[in-house]
């Protein structure tokens, strides 16, 4: 007997009832995004490799070490499974000229891919909700996106998520800070770890975000980017903070918050928690005004953020707030050829009025079928045996409350089920 093939490590199957809980979560997310005027966009999973090298930065960890890249055997084109969504979204906006008639608010949801060592909350295939606002320059849209997140946490019943913000200023400000930062870190080069030495002259800002405890004292004393911001950058950052304070959203300015992608400028933010161990960031984003021009478009401002679905689902589970998997309304039990034919008709009539119905398949005794009915989570069993089939009737048996079963004509079954499912509370109270 051949061995059963397994899924790739870090690329996980999502099975019922977890998959149904994901569906409920996604429904909440769609309603939330619609309430802020965002519209869905769907991009390919595979993009040209140069897109990410140009957008994310050729010397970032993602491009250097984490992308799933390959050469197309048909035409030799360099292709990559998307490691994040912003670059793909901006590429689509430029390719289809979506900004021709003004700013756009867009969102997408789906899998991303990074070649990492799998651990809880960090997988090779992971899922994100991406939210992008393109063509809007002010601190108001930055603040609104942060407020959107606060509302989602409330909608989901999540607690213990705190907000950290920072400003990365503009390119010339980062350039001056970068020169001073490199000079400072060079004085401590013997104390830097391997990652720090590798990043020193390519991406020194990322050293400030190190989790290595041995480097914390060095990082704390390093030049802070916020001290290099000019008047316009400071005013933008102050505008974001004012709107957050007006809305009553608490936050902490974290001067070490730099994000791992080169395209960010001005506002950056993260929503973090202590309840998921090392993978504590559940949402992150910021402004990326230079990316559209960087990818060949006419310069335009933009900002956005991404939610990690796996991490949010883990947090919901830790808090006991997982959305419940939906249950069917009715389970149809039947025995005998005539009863089976009538059961099929009855089930379709119930679906006509919007009921979710499982019709038993595979035969079996009434006892075994009723066990299946109970395990399905259905509220009601519709039972059709030989006697019911002869009289064109069906028996109704509530499965979640104590009540004797009763019979109705099949022609009146839909009304009886509808009355029970949606008027059951009143009926129980009257009894």
RAJOZI-V548270 format. One record per residue. RES is the residue in one small letter. PHI is phi in radians with two decimals (NA if undefined). PSI is psi in radians with two decimals (999 if undefined). D_CENTER is the distance of its C-alpha to the mean C-alpha in Angstrom with 1 decimal. Layout:
res=RES phi=PHI psi=PSI d_center=D_CENTER
res=RES phi=PHI psi=PSI d_center=D_CENTER
This chain:
res=x phi=NA psi=2.24 d_center=39.6
res=x phi=-1.27 psi=2.64 d_center=36.9
res=x phi=-1.26 psi=2.45 d_center=34.0
res=x phi=-1.24 psi=2.26 d_center=30.6
res=x phi=-1.24 psi=2.55 d_center=28.2
res=x phi=-1.91 psi=2.70 d_center=25.1
res=x phi=-1.12 psi=2.68 d_center=21.5
res=x phi=-1.10 psi=2.38 d_center=21.2
res=x phi=-1.01 psi=2.27 d_center=20.6
res=x phi=1.53 psi=0.01 d_center=17.1
res=x phi=-2.15 psi=1.80 d_center=15.8
res=x phi=-1.81 psi=2.49 d_center=15.3
res=x phi=-1.28 psi=2.50 d_center=16.1
res=x phi=-2.04 psi=1.91 d_center=14.0
res=x phi=-1.88 psi=2.76 d_center=16.9
res=x phi=-1.08 psi=2.52 d_center=18.0
res=x phi=-1.50 psi=-0.05 d_center=17.7
res=x phi=-1.05 psi=-0.73 d_center=14.4
res=x phi=-1.08 psi=-0.59 d_center=13.2
res=x phi=-1.26 psi=-0.58 d_center=14.4
res=x phi=-1.16 psi=-0.65 d_center=12.6
res=x phi=-1.04 psi=-0.73 d_center=9.3
res=x phi=-1.05 psi=-0.75 d_center=11.0
res=x phi=-1.10 psi=-0.75 d_center=11.9
res=x phi=-1.04 psi=-0.79 d_center=8.6
res=x phi=-1.13 psi=-0.61 d_center=7.6
res=x phi=-1.08 psi=-0.76 d_center=11.1
res=x phi=-1.06 psi=-0.75 d_center=10.8
res=x phi=-1.12 psi=-0.75 d_center=8.1
res=x phi=-1.09 psi=-0.76 d_center=10.5
res=x phi=-1.10 psi=-0.72 d_center=13.4
res=x phi=-1.09 psi=-0.81 d_center=12.3
res=x phi=-1.17 psi=-0.68 d_center=11.9
res=x phi=-1.07 psi=-0.63 d_center=15.1
res=x phi=-1.18 psi=-0.28 d_center=16.9
res=x phi=-1.86 psi=0.14 d_center=16.7
res=x phi=1.44 psi=0.33 d_center=17.9
res=x phi=-1.57 psi=2.50 d_center=15.0
res=x phi=-2.04 psi=2.58 d_center=15.5
res=x phi=-1.35 psi=2.56 d_center=13.6
res=x phi=-2.38 psi=2.53 d_center=14.5
res=x phi=-2.18 psi=2.17 d_center=14.3
res=x phi=-2.01 psi=2.81 d_center=15.5
res=x phi=-1.13 psi=2.72 d_center=17.1
res=x phi=-1.31 psi=-0.46 d_center=15.8
res=x phi=-1.95 psi=2.31 d_center=19.2
res=x phi=-2.31 psi=2.86 d_center=20.6
res=x phi=-1.07 psi=2.32 d_center=23.9
res=x phi=-0.96 psi=-0.71 d_center=23.9
res=x phi=-1.03 psi=-0.42 d_center=25.7
res=x phi=-1.00 psi=-0.80 d_center=22.8
res=x phi=-1.37 psi=-0.58 d_center=20.9
res=x phi=-1.09 psi=-0.70 d_center=24.1
res=x phi=-1.30 psi=-0.69 d_center=25.0
res=x phi=-1.42 psi=-0.90 d_center=21.7
res=x phi=-1.38 psi=-0.65 d_center=20.4
res=x phi=2.09 psi=2.19 d_center=23.9
res=x phi=-1.13 psi=-0.41 d_center=26.2
res=x phi=-1.85 psi=0.27 d_center=26.8
res=x phi=-1.41 psi=2.77 d_center=23.3
res=x phi=-1.02 psi=-0.66 d_center=22.2
res=x phi=-1.05 psi=-0.89 d_center=19.6
res=x phi=-1.27 psi=-0.69 d_center=22.3
res=x phi=-1.26 psi=-0.65 d_center=25.1
res=x phi=-2.25 psi=-0.34 d_center=23.7
res=x phi=-1.96 psi=-0.20 d_center=20.2
res=x phi=-1.40 psi=2.51 d_center=20.0
res=x phi=-1.56 psi=1.67 d_center=20.8
res=x phi=-2.01 psi=2.62 d_center=23.6
res=x phi=-2.74 psi=2.90 d_center=26.5
res=x phi=-1.77 psi=2.23 d_center=29.4
res=x phi=-1.13 psi=2.12 d_center=29.5
res=x phi=-1.15 psi=-0.37 d_center=32.6
res=x phi=-1.37 psi=-0.80 d_center=33.6
res=x phi=-2.25 psi=0.08 d_center=34.0
res=x phi=1.33 psi=0.18 d_center=33.3
res=x phi=-1.28 psi=2.44 d_center=30.3
res=x phi=-1.40 psi=2.11 d_center=27.9
res=x phi=-2.19 psi=2.73 d_center=24.4
res=x phi=-2.50 psi=2.37 d_center=21.1
res=x phi=-1.17 psi=2.29 d_center=17.9
res=x phi=-1.06 psi=2.22 d_center=15.4
res=x phi=-1.56 psi=-0.24 d_center=14.3
res=x phi=-2.81 psi=2.98 d_center=12.2
res=x phi=-1.81 psi=-0.37 d_center=11.7
res=x phi=-1.08 psi=-0.81 d_center=14.0
res=x phi=-1.05 psi=-0.73 d_center=17.2
res=x phi=-1.11 psi=-0.74 d_center=16.6
res=x phi=-1.10 psi=-0.80 d_center=15.8
res=x phi=-1.13 psi=-0.71 d_center=18.9
res=x phi=-1.01 psi=-0.77 d_center=20.9
res=x phi=-1.14 psi=-0.71 d_center=20.3
res=x phi=-1.07 psi=-0.74 d_center=21.2
res=x phi=-1.25 psi=-0.77 d_center=24.4
res=x phi=-1.06 psi=-0.63 d_center=25.3
res=x phi=-1.83 psi=0.16 d_center=25.3
res=x phi=0.94 psi=0.82 d_center=26.6
res=x phi=-1.25 psi=-0.31 d_center=24.1
res=x phi=-1.57 psi=0.15 d_center=25.4
res=x phi=-1.08 psi=-0.50 d_center=28.9
res=x phi=-2.00 psi=0.37 d_center=28.9
res=x phi=2.12 psi=-3.12 d_center=27.0
res=x phi=-1.05 psi=2.73 d_center=23.6
res=x phi=-2.29 psi=2.45 d_center=20.4
res=x phi=-1.97 psi=2.03 d_center=17.1
res=x phi=-2.24 psi=2.69 d_center=14.4
res=x phi=-2.52 psi=2.76 d_center=10.8
res=x phi=-2.60 psi=2.83 d_center=9.1
res=x phi=-2.55 psi=2.37 d_center=6.5
res=x phi=2.81 psi=-3.04 d_center=7.6
res=x phi=-1.40 psi=2.55 d_center=9.2
res=x phi=-2.16 psi=2.84 d_center=10.7
res=x phi=-2.38 psi=2.23 d_center=13.9
res=x phi=-2.48 psi=2.39 d_center=16.0
res=x phi=-1.46 psi=1.62 d_center=19.2
res=x phi=-2.24 psi=2.93 d_center=19.0
res=x phi=-1.34 psi=1.98 d_center=20.7
res=x phi=-1.11 psi=2.42 d_center=18.3
res=x phi=-2.69 psi=2.97 d_center=17.9
res=x phi=-1.01 psi=2.19 d_center=15.9
res=x phi=1.44 psi=0.04 d_center=12.4
res=x phi=-2.50 psi=1.81 d_center=13.4
res=x phi=-2.15 psi=2.89 d_center=13.7
res=x phi=-1.32 psi=-0.63 d_center=15.2
res=x phi=-1.95 psi=2.08 d_center=12.6
res=x phi=-2.32 psi=2.91 d_center=9.0
res=x phi=-2.12 psi=2.41 d_center=5.7
res=x phi=-2.29 psi=2.67 d_center=3.9
res=x phi=-1.83 psi=2.11 d_center=3.9
res=x phi=-1.88 psi=2.41 d_center=7.5
res=x phi=-2.25 psi=2.15 d_center=10.2
res=x phi=-2.31 psi=2.30 d_center=13.8
res=x phi=-2.04 psi=2.07 d_center=17.1
res=x phi=-2.05 psi=2.33 d_center=20.1
res=x phi=1.68 psi=0.14 d_center=23.7
res=x phi=-2.05 psi=2.11 d_center=23.6
res=x phi=-1.67 psi=-0.35 d_center=25.5
res=x phi=-1.51 psi=2.98 d_center=25.9
res=x phi=-1.19 psi=-0.25 d_center=24.5
res=x phi=-1.13 psi=-0.73 d_center=23.7
res=x phi=-1.25 psi=-0.60 d_center=20.5
res=x phi=-1.01 psi=-0.87 d_center=19.4
res=x phi=-1.14 psi=-0.71 d_center=20.1
res=x phi=-1.10 psi=-0.68 d_center=18.6
res=x phi=-1.12 psi=-0.65 d_center=15.1
res=x phi=-1.16 psi=-0.74 d_center=15.6
res=x phi=-1.12 psi=-0.61 d_center=16.9
res=x phi=-0.97 psi=-0.79 d_center=13.9
res=x phi=-1.09 psi=-0.76 d_center=11.8
res=x phi=-1.02 psi=-0.69 d_center=14.8
res=x phi=-1.16 psi=-0.69 d_center=14.9
res=x phi=-1.11 psi=-0.75 d_center=11.4
res=x phi=-1.01 psi=-0.69 d_center=12.5
res=x phi=-1.16 psi=-0.75 d_center=15.6
res=x phi=-1.06 psi=-0.62 d_center=14.3
res=x phi=-1.50 psi=-0.19 d_center=12.5
res=x phi=1.35 psi=0.41 d_center=15.7
res=x phi=-1.49 psi=2.50 d_center=14.4
res=x phi=-2.25 psi=2.91 d_center=17.2
res=x phi=1.30 psi=0.35 d_center=18.2
res=x phi=-1.83 psi=2.14 d_center=15.6
res=x phi=-1.99 psi=2.70 d_center=17.9
res=x phi=-1.80 psi=2.30 d_center=17.8
res=x phi=-2.13 psi=2.38 d_center=19.5
res=x phi=-2.31 psi=2.82 d_center=20.7
res=x phi=-2.79 psi=2.95 d_center=23.1
res=x phi=-2.14 psi=2.31 d_center=24.8
res=x phi=-1.67 psi=0.03 d_center=25.4
res=x phi=1.09 psi=-2.78 d_center=28.1
res=x phi=-1.84 psi=3.01 d_center=29.4
res=x phi=-0.99 psi=-0.82 d_center=30.5
res=x phi=-1.15 psi=-0.57 d_center=34.1
res=x phi=-1.23 psi=-0.73 d_center=33.2
res=x phi=-1.16 psi=-0.57 d_center=31.0
res=x phi=-1.13 psi=-0.76 d_center=33.8
res=x phi=-1.16 psi=-0.76 d_center=36.3
res=x phi=-1.10 psi=-0.70 d_center=34.2
res=x phi=-1.05 psi=-0.76 d_center=33.4
res=x phi=-1.08 psi=-0.77 d_center=37.1
res=x phi=-1.22 psi=-0.61 d_center=37.9
res=x phi=-1.15 psi=-0.77 d_center=35.0
res=x phi=-1.07 psi=-0.77 d_center=36.3
res=x phi=-1.06 psi=-0.71 d_center=39.8
res=x phi=-1.15 psi=-0.82 d_center=38.8
res=x phi=-1.20 psi=-0.53 d_center=36.8
res=x phi=-1.06 psi=-0.52 d_center=39.7
res=x phi=-1.22 psi=-0.32 d_center=41.9
res=x phi=-2.04 psi=0.40 d_center=39.7
res=x phi=-1.06 psi=-0.57 d_center=39.0
res=x phi=-1.18 psi=-0.39 d_center=40.7
res=x phi=-1.62 psi=-0.22 d_center=38.3
res=x phi=-1.25 psi=2.58 d_center=35.1
res=x phi=-1.41 psi=-3.12 d_center=33.3
res=x phi=-1.05 psi=-0.77 d_center=32.8
res=x phi=-1.08 psi=-0.74 d_center=29.4
res=x phi=-1.08 psi=-0.76 d_center=31.0
res=x phi=-1.16 psi=-0.65 d_center=34.0
res=x phi=-1.17 psi=-0.62 d_center=32.1
res=x phi=-1.54 psi=-0.16 d_center=30.1
res=x phi=-0.93 psi=-0.77 d_center=33.1
res=x phi=-1.86 psi=-0.01 d_center=34.2
res=x phi=-1.91 psi=-0.73 d_center=31.0
res=x phi=-2.61 psi=1.11 d_center=28.2
res=x phi=-1.11 psi=-0.43 d_center=29.8
res=x phi=-1.04 psi=-0.58 d_center=27.2
res=x phi=-1.17 psi=-0.41 d_center=24.9
res=x phi=-1.10 psi=-0.56 d_center=27.7
res=x phi=-1.15 psi=-0.35 d_center=27.2
res=x phi=-1.71 psi=0.22 d_center=23.7
res=x phi=-1.11 psi=2.56 d_center=25.3
res=x phi=-1.76 psi=0.06 d_center=24.8
res=x phi=-1.23 psi=2.00 d_center=28.3
res=x phi=-1.03 psi=-0.52 d_center=30.4
res=x phi=-1.20 psi=-0.29 d_center=33.5
res=x phi=-1.79 psi=-0.03 d_center=32.5
res=x phi=-1.08 psi=-0.71 d_center=31.4
res=x phi=-1.13 psi=-0.71 d_center=34.9
res=x phi=-1.11 psi=-0.79 d_center=35.2
res=x phi=-1.13 psi=-0.72 d_center=31.8
res=x phi=-1.06 psi=-0.59 d_center=32.7
res=x phi=-1.56 psi=-0.02 d_center=35.9
res=x phi=-1.25 psi=2.72 d_center=34.6
res=x phi=-0.98 psi=2.39 d_center=34.9
res=x phi=-1.73 psi=2.30 d_center=32.1
res=x phi=-1.03 psi=-0.60 d_center=30.6
res=x phi=-1.08 psi=-0.44 d_center=30.8
res=x phi=-1.28 psi=-0.17 d_center=34.6
res=x phi=-1.82 psi=-0.02 d_center=34.7
res=x phi=-1.28 psi=2.43 d_center=33.0
res=x phi=-1.45 psi=-3.11 d_center=35.2
res=x phi=-1.04 psi=-0.82 d_center=35.9
res=x phi=-1.13 psi=-0.73 d_center=33.3
res=x phi=-1.15 psi=-0.72 d_center=30.4
res=x phi=-1.13 psi=-0.72 d_center=31.5
res=x phi=-1.11 psi=-0.69 d_center=31.8
res=x phi=-1.08 psi=-0.80 d_center=28.3
res=x phi=-1.15 psi=-0.72 d_center=26.9
res=x phi=-1.12 psi=-0.61 d_center=29.2
res=x phi=-1.11 psi=-0.72 d_center=28.1
res=x phi=-1.08 psi=-0.82 d_center=24.4
res=x phi=-1.11 psi=-0.68 d_center=25.8
res=x phi=-1.10 psi=-0.76 d_center=28.1
res=x phi=-1.16 psi=-0.63 d_center=25.5
res=x phi=-1.16 psi=-0.72 d_center=23.4
res=x phi=-1.15 psi=-0.70 d_center=26.6
res=x phi=-1.05 psi=-0.61 d_center=27.6
res=x phi=-1.49 psi=-0.09 d_center=24.5
res=x phi=1.31 psi=0.48 d_center=25.0
res=x phi=-1.68 psi=1.99 d_center=21.9
res=x phi=-1.24 psi=2.59 d_center=23.0
res=x phi=-2.70 psi=2.89 d_center=22.2
res=x phi=-2.25 psi=2.28 d_center=23.9
res=x phi=-1.37 psi=2.07 d_center=25.0
res=x phi=-1.97 psi=1.77 d_center=24.4
res=x phi=-1.15 psi=-0.21 d_center=26.7
res=x phi=-1.62 psi=-0.03 d_center=25.3
res=x phi=-1.36 psi=1.94 d_center=21.7
res=x phi=-2.16 psi=-0.32 d_center=21.9
res=x phi=1.18 psi=2.72 d_center=18.5
res=x phi=-1.70 psi=0.09 d_center=18.9
res=x phi=-2.01 psi=2.42 d_center=19.1
res=x phi=-1.20 psi=-0.33 d_center=22.4
res=x phi=-1.41 psi=-0.08 d_center=21.5
res=x phi=-1.31 psi=2.59 d_center=20.7
res=x phi=-2.57 psi=2.88 d_center=23.6
res=x phi=0.90 psi=-2.23 d_center=24.3
res=x phi=-1.15 psi=2.27 d_center=21.5
res=x phi=-2.27 psi=2.64 d_center=18.9
res=x phi=-2.65 psi=2.73 d_center=16.8
res=x phi=-2.46 psi=2.47 d_center=14.7
res=x phi=-1.80 psi=2.13 d_center=13.6
res=x phi=-2.24 psi=2.77 d_center=14.9
res=x phi=-2.46 psi=2.71 d_center=16.0
res=x phi=-1.66 psi=0.07 d_center=18.9
res=x phi=-1.65 psi=0.05 d_center=17.8
res=x phi=-2.13 psi=0.37 d_center=15.9
res=x phi=1.20 psi=-2.39 d_center=18.9
res=x phi=-1.21 psi=-0.47 d_center=18.8
res=x phi=-1.63 psi=1.21 d_center=15.0
res=x phi=-1.57 psi=-0.15 d_center=14.9
res=x phi=-1.53 psi=2.09 d_center=12.6
res=x phi=-1.82 psi=-0.26 d_center=9.2
res=x phi=-2.75 psi=2.42 d_center=9.0
res=x phi=-2.70 psi=2.67 d_center=11.6
res=x phi=3.12 psi=-2.79 d_center=13.4
res=x phi=2.73 psi=-2.92 d_center=16.8
res=x phi=-1.62 psi=2.48 d_center=19.5
res=x phi=-2.45 psi=1.14 d_center=20.5
res=x phi=-1.12 psi=-0.44 d_center=23.7
res=x phi=-1.57 psi=-0.14 d_center=25.4
res=x phi=-1.21 psi=-0.67 d_center=22.9
res=x phi=-1.07 psi=-0.79 d_center=24.0
res=x phi=-1.18 psi=-0.63 d_center=27.6
res=x phi=-1.07 psi=-0.53 d_center=26.8
res=x phi=-1.69 psi=0.24 d_center=25.6
res=x phi=1.76 psi=0.07 d_center=28.7
res=x phi=-1.65 psi=3.05 d_center=28.0
res=x phi=-1.24 psi=2.32 d_center=30.0
res=x phi=-0.88 psi=2.33 d_center=28.8
res=x phi=-2.72 psi=2.53 d_center=26.3
res=x phi=-1.31 psi=2.76 d_center=24.1
res=x phi=-2.86 psi=2.68 d_center=20.3
res=x phi=-2.68 psi=2.77 d_center=17.5
res=x phi=-3.03 psi=-3.14 d_center=13.7
res=x phi=-2.73 psi=2.91 d_center=10.8
res=x phi=-2.33 psi=2.48 d_center=7.4
res=x phi=-1.83 psi=2.36 d_center=4.8
res=x phi=-1.54 psi=1.93 d_center=4.8
res=x phi=-1.15 psi=-0.78 d_center=3.4
res=x phi=-1.02 psi=-0.73 d_center=7.2
res=x phi=-1.21 psi=-0.69 d_center=8.5
res=x phi=-1.16 psi=-0.68 d_center=7.4
res=x phi=-1.15 psi=-0.66 d_center=8.8
res=x phi=-1.13 psi=-0.66 d_center=11.7
res=x phi=-1.21 psi=-0.71 d_center=12.4
res=x phi=-1.05 psi=-0.71 d_center=12.6
res=x phi=-1.15 psi=-0.74 d_center=14.8
res=x phi=-1.09 psi=-0.56 d_center=16.9
res=x phi=-1.59 psi=-0.03 d_center=17.6
res=x phi=1.23 psi=0.49 d_center=18.4
res=x phi=-1.95 psi=0.28 d_center=15.9
res=x phi=-1.02 psi=2.35 d_center=14.1
res=x phi=-1.10 psi=2.47 d_center=14.3
res=x phi=-1.26 psi=2.47 d_center=17.3
res=x phi=-1.20 psi=2.40 d_center=17.5
res=x phi=-1.18 psi=2.56 d_center=19.6
res=x phi=-1.93 psi=2.67 d_center=23.3
res=x phi=-1.26 psi=2.83 d_center=25.8
res=x phi=-1.51 psi=-0.73 d_center=28.6
res=x phi=-2.38 psi=2.45 d_center=31.6
res=x phi=-2.06 psi=2.16 d_center=32.8
res=x phi=-1.70 psi=2.07 d_center=36.0
res=x phi=-1.82 psi=2.40 d_center=38.6
res=x phi=-2.68 psi=2.75 d_center=41.7
res=x phi=-2.66 psi=2.21 d_center=44.7
res=x phi=1.84 psi=2.68 d_center=47.2
res=x phi=-1.12 psi=-0.82 d_center=47.2
res=x phi=-1.11 psi=-0.68 d_center=48.0
res=x phi=-1.14 psi=-0.67 d_center=45.4
res=x phi=-1.09 psi=-0.77 d_center=42.7
res=x phi=-1.10 psi=-0.72 d_center=43.6
res=x phi=-1.20 psi=-0.61 d_center=43.5
res=x phi=-1.09 psi=-0.71 d_center=40.2
res=x phi=-1.08 psi=-0.75 d_center=38.5
res=x phi=-1.11 psi=-0.76 d_center=40.0
res=x phi=-1.13 psi=-0.73 d_center=39.0
res=x phi=-1.10 psi=-0.75 d_center=35.3
res=x phi=-1.15 psi=-0.64 d_center=35.1
res=x phi=-1.10 psi=-0.65 d_center=36.7
res=x phi=-1.23 psi=-0.64 d_center=34.2
res=x phi=-1.15 psi=-0.52 d_center=31.3
res=x phi=-1.04 psi=-0.52 d_center=33.1
res=x phi=-1.70 psi=0.20 d_center=32.6
res=x phi=1.66 psi=0.15 d_center=28.9
res=x phi=-1.38 psi=2.55 d_center=29.1
res=x phi=-1.59 psi=2.14 d_center=26.9
res=x phi=-2.30 psi=2.32 d_center=29.7
res=x phi=-1.89 psi=2.16 d_center=30.2
res=x phi=-1.68 psi=2.20 d_center=33.7
res=x phi=-1.06 psi=2.39 d_center=35.1
res=x phi=-2.19 psi=2.62 d_center=35.9
res=x phi=1.71 psi=0.10 d_center=38.1
res=x phi=1.23 psi=-2.84 d_center=41.0
res=x phi=1.97 psi=2.84 d_center=42.0
res=x phi=-1.22 psi=2.86 d_center=43.9
res=x phi=-1.04 psi=-0.67 d_center=43.0
res=x phi=-1.08 psi=-0.82 d_center=42.3
res=x phi=-1.19 psi=-0.62 d_center=39.8
res=x phi=-1.17 psi=-0.67 d_center=38.1
res=x phi=-1.17 psi=-0.55 d_center=37.8
res=x phi=-1.11 psi=-0.74 d_center=36.2
res=x phi=-1.10 psi=-0.70 d_center=33.5
res=x phi=-1.07 psi=-0.79 d_center=33.3
res=x phi=-1.12 psi=-0.73 d_center=32.8
res=x phi=-1.19 psi=-0.38 d_center=30.2
res=x phi=-1.23 psi=-0.32 d_center=28.1
res=x phi=1.49 psi=0.07 d_center=27.4
res=x phi=-1.10 psi=2.64 d_center=29.3
res=x phi=-1.38 psi=-0.47 d_center=31.2
res=x phi=-2.53 psi=2.42 d_center=34.2
res=x phi=-1.83 psi=2.32 d_center=36.2
res=x phi=-1.82 psi=2.09 d_center=38.3
res=x phi=-1.97 psi=2.20 d_center=41.3
res=x phi=-2.27 psi=1.93 d_center=43.7
res=x phi=-1.92 psi=-2.95 d_center=46.6
res=x phi=-1.09 psi=-0.71 d_center=49.9
res=x phi=-1.15 psi=-0.79 d_center=51.5
res=x phi=-1.07 psi=-0.73 d_center=48.6
res=x phi=-1.10 psi=-0.68 d_center=48.6
res=x phi=-1.12 psi=-0.58 d_center=52.4
res=x phi=-1.71 psi=0.10 d_center=52.0
res=x phi=0.98 psi=0.80 d_center=48.9
res=x phi=-2.21 psi=3.02 d_center=47.1
res=x phi=-2.51 psi=2.54 d_center=44.1
res=x phi=-1.69 psi=2.46 d_center=43.7
res=x phi=-1.95 psi=2.28 d_center=40.8
res=x phi=-2.27 psi=1.90 d_center=39.7
res=x phi=-1.10 psi=2.42 d_center=37.2
res=x phi=-1.85 psi=-0.21 d_center=35.1
res=x phi=-2.02 psi=-0.12 d_center=33.7
res=x phi=-2.36 psi=2.77 d_center=36.8
res=x phi=-1.39 psi=2.05 d_center=40.5
res=x phi=-2.91 psi=2.46 d_center=42.4
res=x phi=-1.16 psi=2.61 d_center=44.9
res=x phi=-1.29 psi=2.75 d_center=43.9
res=x phi=-2.48 psi=2.86 d_center=45.6
res=x phi=-1.88 psi=2.61 d_center=46.4
res=x phi=-2.45 psi=2.74 d_center=45.8
res=x phi=-1.19 psi=2.52 d_center=46.9
res=x phi=-1.05 psi=-0.60 d_center=44.3
res=x phi=-1.11 psi=-0.44 d_center=44.9
res=x phi=-1.82 psi=0.16 d_center=43.8
res=x phi=-1.09 psi=-0.76 d_center=41.0
res=x phi=-1.05 psi=-0.76 d_center=38.2
res=x phi=-1.14 psi=-0.71 d_center=39.6
res=x phi=-1.17 psi=-0.74 d_center=40.2
res=x phi=-1.17 psi=-0.75 d_center=36.6
res=x phi=-1.05 psi=-0.76 d_center=35.2
res=x phi=-1.12 psi=-0.67 d_center=37.6
res=x phi=-1.23 psi=-0.84 d_center=36.6
res=x phi=-1.16 psi=-0.71 d_center=32.8
res=x phi=-1.85 psi=-0.09 d_center=32.8
res=x phi=-2.20 psi=0.29 d_center=36.0
res=x phi=-1.11 psi=-0.66 d_center=36.1
res=x phi=-1.07 psi=-0.78 d_center=35.9
res=x phi=-1.13 psi=-0.72 d_center=38.9
res=x phi=-1.10 psi=-0.72 d_center=40.7
res=x phi=-1.14 psi=-0.74 d_center=40.2
res=x phi=-1.10 psi=-0.65 d_center=41.3
res=x phi=-1.18 psi=-0.58 d_center=44.4
res=x phi=-1.24 psi=999 d_center=45.3
